[in-house]
Amino acid sequence: MTRTTSITAVLSARIAAACVDGPFTLADGQVLDSYFDEFRLAGDPQLLHDVAKAMHALVPAGAEVLAGVELGGIPLVVALSAVTGLPGAFLRRMPKRYGSQQQIEGTQVEGRRVVLIDDVVRSGGQLLSMAHVLRVAGGHVSDALCILERPLGGRVLLDEHSIALGSLLHENDLPASPGAAS
């Protein structure tokens, strides 16, 4: 799976506007000088719709469920589900401690071909962890999609676990501007 060639310079620039300057600490403690702010994307209904339309071309044939990783993947799955007509599932990093006590919400994944969706892929560790959760639940996971791929080993890690990564943009596809390196 490769990223779509239908991304226009205008859409790339609009996505780059969701990249902001300022320190951002990753879960592993690494600090970035700038980052992709998924809330800016999710908070802009037209941009979210346009990104979902562009990502539609990346959804592999035979996909049956789109599964969004909290938090950045959730609005993407909702928008992509509306564009593709595929049902959505929503993944928590940890099972909910009250109420449903579920880690996977939304449509059932058991026995179905599930495509993982997230906003940014760096090392791939989060997607790999969520693929494991889906596989334990009986989902068939062989594909993952993201808006922005950073070259920090995620594609290689996922490939080692039989998960093909499709990305709308690579870090170097963003126009050179303050905050463009997320």
C-alpha positions, 0 to 999 in steps of 0.5 A, a space after each residue: 500500500 502506498 500513499 495517494 498521489 491525489 494530495 494537492 499542494 493546497 491540502 498539504 498546506 492546510 494539513 501543515 497548518 495543524 503543525 504547531 511550534 512548541 515543545 511536545 513530550 512524547 510518551 517515551 519522554 522524547 521532546 519534539 520542537 513542533 508537533 501535529 495537533 490532531 485537535 486542529 484537524 478534528 476541529 475543522 470540519 471541512 479539513 477533516 472531510 477533505 482529509 477523509 476523502 483523500 484517505 479513502 483512496 488508501 483504504 484497501 479493497 476488502 476492508 470491513 471495519 475501520 478502527 481508530 486509535 484514541 485520541 487522534 484516530 477517533 475523529 478520522 474514523 468517524 469522517 472516513 466511515 462517513 466517506 466510505 460507508 464502512 463501520 467504525 470501531 474505537 480503541 482505548 489504550 486501556 480498557 475502560 475502568 467503569 461502565 462497559 469496561 471495554 477496550 474496543 467500542 463500536 462495531 464488532 471486529 471478530 472475524 472481520 478485516 480491520 484497518 487501523 487508523 491514526 493521525 501520526 505514525 512515528 515508531 509504530 509501537 502504538 499501532 502495533 499494540 492496538 493491532 494486538 488488541 484487535 487480533 486478540 478480539 478476533 479481528 484480522 489486521 493487515 493494514 494501517 493508515 495515517 495522515 502523517 508518517 514520520 521516518 522513525 521506524 514505524 513502517 519497518 516495525 509494522 511490516 515486521 508484524 505483517 501490517 502494511 502502512 499507508 500514509 497520506 503524507 510523509 513528513 517531507 511532503 509538508 511545505 516548509 514552514 514554521 511547525 511543519 516538522 511534526 
